[in-house]
Amino acid sequence: MERSYKYKASVSRVIFMVFAILLLVLIALACLLPLWHVIMASISNPTDLNVAKGLVFWPLRNVDTGAYKMLFQYQKLWRGYRNTIMYCALSCVITGVMTVIAGYVFSRNRFKFRNTFMLIISFTMLFNGGMIPTYMLIRKLGMIDTIWAFVIPGCLNVFNIILMRTSMQGISDALEEAARLDGANDFVIMFKIILPLCKATFAVVMLFTIVGQWNNFMSAMLYLSQRDDLNPLQMELRTILWQSTKEISSSSDFNAASVYARSIEYAAIVISTLPVLVVYPFVQKYFVTGMTVGAVKA
C-alpha cells in the first residue's frame, strides 16, 4: 500500500521564502522602473517633461513622438548603428573562433603545460599594462583610426576562455578517441563534436561579446579620434546626450529641437537600448546553463 507524504514547511522556511520573494521583487522594480521611466518620458509632452520632477510613470499630458521623428532624421545615429552592428559581427566571428580554439587546447590533458599557460594568462585578469602602453601598442601595430582598433584588442577574453575550457573538460574523452579512430583531425573534433555539446556556454560567450561591443565607447575615444565616420552608436549617443539641441537642430528646426532637448535624450537611450532588449530573451535560456556548465567542472 502506497503512502503519500505531504511536505510541511517550517515557520523559518516560510519566513525565508517570503523575505526572498520580497527581495527579488524589489530588485526587479529597481531594474524595471528606470527603464519604464525612460520610455514614458520619451513619449511625454516636451513642455511638461521639462518641468517634471521625479519618475514618470505614464506619458505627461499626451503621447508625443516628436523626439523620435527628429532622431530618425539624424543620419549620424543610423551611421553609428551600422558601425556598431559591424563591430559586433566581426567581434563575434573572431572571438568565437579564438575562444573555442583556446578552450579546446587548454581542456586537453595531452597538453602538458596547460596549467602553466593558464596561470600566465589568468594573471592578466588582475594586472595589465594599462591604458597608455595599450595605446602605444595599438599605434605601433598601425591600427589607429581603423576598425581593427575596435575589434582586435578585445577579441580574446580570459574569462571567456575559462568558461569554454571548463565546459569542454566535462565532455568525455571517449568521444574524441572514437572520432580519431574514424580519421577526424583536431579541427573536426573541435568544431563538429565538442562545440555542439558546449553550445550553451558558447551562446553565453557570444552574449558577453555583443553586449561588450554594444556598450563600448572608450575604444572610439582613444583610437578613432580622426575618423568620425567609424564612430559606434554609443559615441553618437554620447554626443546627443551632451549636445542634443546643437546636433539635432542641423536637421530640424532649432526652436523645436530646443523644446524637445530632454525628450531627445530619453528617445536616444530607448533607440540604442532596444536591440539588446530584443535579443536577450532569445539567449537568456542558455545563460544560466552556460554559466553553470562553464563555471563548475563536471
C-alpha positions in Angstrom: 0.0 0.0 0.0 1.5 3.3 -1.1 1.7 6.1 1.4 1.5 9.7 0.3 3.7 12.1 2.3 2.8 15.8 2.5 5.7 18.2 2.9 5.1 20.7 5.6 7.3 23.8 5.5 8.7 25.0 8.8 8.0 28.5 10.1 11.6 29.6 9.4 11.3 28.3 5.8 8.2 30.3 5.2 9.7 33.4 6.6 12.8 32.9 4.4 10.7 32.4 1.3 8.6 35.5 1.9 11.8 37.6 2.5 13.4 36.1 -0.6 10.4 36.9 -2.8 10.1 40.4 -1.4 13.8 41.0 -2.1 13.5 39.7 -5.7 10.5 41.9 -6.3 12.4 45.0 -5.0 15.4 44.1 -7.2 13.1 43.6 -10.2 11.5 47.0 -9.6 14.9 48.7 -9.2 15.8 47.3 -12.7 12.5 47.9 -14.4 11.5 51.3 -13.1 14.3 53.3 -14.6 13.7 51.7 -18.0 9.9 52.4 -17.7 10.7 56.0 -16.7 12.9 56.5 -19.8 10.3 55.0 -22.2 7.4 57.1 -20.7 9.5 60.3 -20.7 10.5 59.8 -24.3 6.8 59.9 -25.4 5.7 62.6 -23.0 4.7 66.2 -23.9 8.1 68.0 -24.0 6.9 71.1 -22.2 5.6 69.2 -19.3 8.6 67.0 -19.2 11.0 69.9 -18.9 9.4 71.0 -15.6 8.6 67.5 -14.3 10.3 66.2 -11.2 10.9 62.6 -10.2 9.9 59.4 -12.1 7.5 59.5 -15.0 5.1 56.5 -14.8 2.9 57.5 -17.7 3.0 60.0 -20.7 2.6 63.5 -19.4 -0.5 65.2 -20.8 -0.5 63.3 -24.1 1.6 60.9 -26.2 4.2 62.9 -28.2 6.6 61.1 -30.6 8.3 64.3 -31.9 11.6 63.4 -30.3 11.7 60.1 -32.3 10.8 61.9 -35.5 13.8 64.2 -35.0 16.1 61.4 -34.2 15.1 59.4 -37.3 16.2 62.4 -39.4 19.6 62.4 -37.6 21.8 60.5 -40.1 24.8 60.1 -37.7 22.7 57.9 -35.4 22.0 55.4 -38.2 25.7 55.5 -39.1 26.5 54.6 -35.5 24.0 51.8 -35.7 25.7 50.4 -38.8 29.2 50.7 -37.4 28.2 49.0 -34.1 26.5 46.1 -35.9 29.6 45.7 -38.0 31.8 45.7 -34.9 29.6 43.2 -33.1 29.6 40.9 -36.1 33.3 40.9 -36.6 33.9 40.5 -32.9 31.6 37.5 -32.7 33.3 35.8 -35.5 36.9 36.4 -34.3 36.1 36.0 -30.6 34.1 32.8 -31.2 36.8 31.1 -33.3 39.7 32.1 -31.0 37.8 31.3 -27.7 36.8 27.8 -29.0 40.4 27.0 -30.1 41.9 28.3 -26.8 39.3 26.5 -24.7 39.8 23.3 -26.6 43.6 23.4 -26.3 43.6 24.2 -22.5 41.0 21.4 -21.9 43.0 18.6 -23.4 45.0 16.5 -20.9 47.7 15.8 -23.5 48.8 19.5 -23.5 51.5 19.2 -20.8 52.0 22.8 -19.9 48.3 23.8 -20.0 48.1 24.7 -16.3 51.3 26.8 -16.5 50.0 28.8 -19.5 46.6 29.1 -17.9 48.1 30.6 -14.8 50.1 33.1 -17.0 47.0 34.3 -19.0 44.9 34.4 -15.8 47.4 36.7 -14.3 46.4 39.3 -16.9 42.9 39.4 -15.4 44.4 41.1 -12.3 47.3 43.0 -13.7 47.8 44.6 -17.2 50.0 47.2 -18.8 47.3 50.0 -18.6 45.8 52.5 -21.0 49.0 54.3 -22.2 51.1 51.1 -23.0 48.0 49.7 -24.7 47.6 52.8 -26.8 51.3 52.7 -27.8 50.9 49.1 -28.8 47.9 49.8 -31.0 49.7 52.7 -32.6 52.8 50.6 -33.3 50.6 48.0 -34.9 49.1 50.7 -37.2 45.5 50.1 -36.1 44.8 53.8 -35.1 41.7 55.1 -36.9 40.8 51.7 -38.3 38.0 49.3 -37.4 40.6 46.8 -36.1 41.4 49.0 -33.2 37.9 48.4 -32.1 37.8 44.7 -32.7 41.2 43.1 -32.2 42.2 44.3 -28.7 39.2 42.6 -27.0 38.8 39.6 -29.2 40.3 37.2 -26.7 39.0 37.4 -23.1 40.5 35.3 -20.4 37.2 34.9 -18.6 35.6 33.5 -21.8 38.5 31.1 -22.2 38.0 29.8 -18.7 34.3 29.3 -19.3 34.9 27.4 -22.5 37.7 25.4 -21.2 35.8 24.2 -18.1 32.8 23.4 -20.3 34.9 21.3 -22.7 36.6 19.5 -19.8 33.2 18.0 -18.8 33.0 16.1 -22.1 34.1 12.5 -22.1 37.4 11.8 -23.8 35.8 8.7 -25.4 34.1 10.9 -28.0 37.4 12.3 -29.1 39.0 8.8 -29.2 36.1 7.5 -31.3 36.4 10.4 -33.7 40.1 9.9 -34.1 39.6 6.2 -34.9 37.3 7.4 -37.7 40.0 9.6 -39.1 38.9 13.0 -37.7 41.5 15.7 -37.0 41.6 18.2 -34.2 39.6 20.8 -36.1 36.8 18.4 -37.0 36.7 17.2 -33.4 36.7 20.7 -32.0 34.1 22.3 -34.2 31.8 19.3 -35.1 31.9 17.2 -32.0 33.0 19.2 -28.9 31.5 22.6 -29.8 27.9 21.4 -30.4 27.9 19.9 -26.9 29.1 23.3 -25.5 26.6 25.5 -27.3 25.1 26.9 -24.1 28.5 28.2 -23.0 29.3 29.4 -26.5 26.0 31.3 -26.5 27.0 33.0 -23.2 30.4 34.0 -24.7 28.6 35.5 -27.7 26.2 37.4 -25.5 29.1 38.8 -23.5 30.8 39.8 -26.7 27.8 41.5 -28.2 26.9 43.4 -25.0 30.5 44.5 -24.5 30.9 45.8 -28.1 27.4 47.4 -28.0 28.3 49.5 -24.9 31.9 50.2 -25.9 32.7 53.8 -26.5 36.2 54.1 -24.8 37.9 52.5 -27.7 36.4 55.0 -30.1 37.6 57.9 -27.9 41.1 56.5 -27.7 41.7 55.1 -31.2 39.2 56.8 -33.6 40.0 60.5 -32.9 40.4 61.3 -36.6 37.6 59.1 -38.1 34.2 60.2 -37.1 32.7 58.1 -39.8 33.8 55.0 -37.8 32.2 56.1 -34.5 29.9 53.5 -32.9 26.4 54.0 -31.7 27.5 54.8 -28.1 29.7 57.7 -29.3 26.8 59.2 -31.3 24.6 58.7 -28.2 27.2 60.5 -26.1 27.2 63.4 -28.5 23.4 63.6 -28.4 23.2 63.5 -24.6 25.8 66.2 -24.3 24.8 68.5 -27.2 21.3 67.3 -28.2 19.9 70.7 -29.3 23.0 71.7 -31.3 23.3 68.3 -33.1 19.7 67.7 -33.9 19.0 71.3 -35.0 21.2 70.7 -38.0 18.5 68.5 -39.5 15.4 70.1 -37.7 14.0 73.4 -36.6 16.2 74.9 -33.9 13.3 76.1 -31.7 11.6 72.7 -31.9 14.9 70.9 -31.0 15.3 73.2 -28.0 11.9 72.3 -26.7 12.5 68.6 -27.3 16.1 68.6 -25.9 15.2 66.5 -22.9 12.8 64.2 -24.8 15.5 63.6 -27.4 17.9 62.4 -24.7 15.4 59.8 -23.5 14.4 58.8 -27.0 18.1 58.2 -27.9 18.5 56.0 -24.9 15.5 53.9 -25.9 16.6 53.6 -29.5 20.2 52.5 -28.5 19.0 50.0 -25.9 16.1 48.4 -27.7 18.1 45.9 -29.9 19.8 44.4 -26.8 16.5 44.1 -25.0 15.0 42.3 -28.0 17.9 39.9 -28.5 18.4 39.0 -24.8 15.2 37.0 -24.3 16.2 34.6 -27.1 19.7 34.0 -25.5 18.5 34.0 -21.9 17.6 30.3 -21.9 21.2 29.5 -22.5 22.6 32.0 -20.0 22.1 30.1 -16.7 23.1 26.7 -18.2 26.1 28.1 -20.0 27.4 29.9 -16.9 26.8 26.9 -14.7 28.4 24.4 -17.0 31.3 26.7 -17.8 32.0 27.6 -14.2 31.7 24.3 -12.4 33.9 21.4 -13.6 31.9 18.2 -14.1 
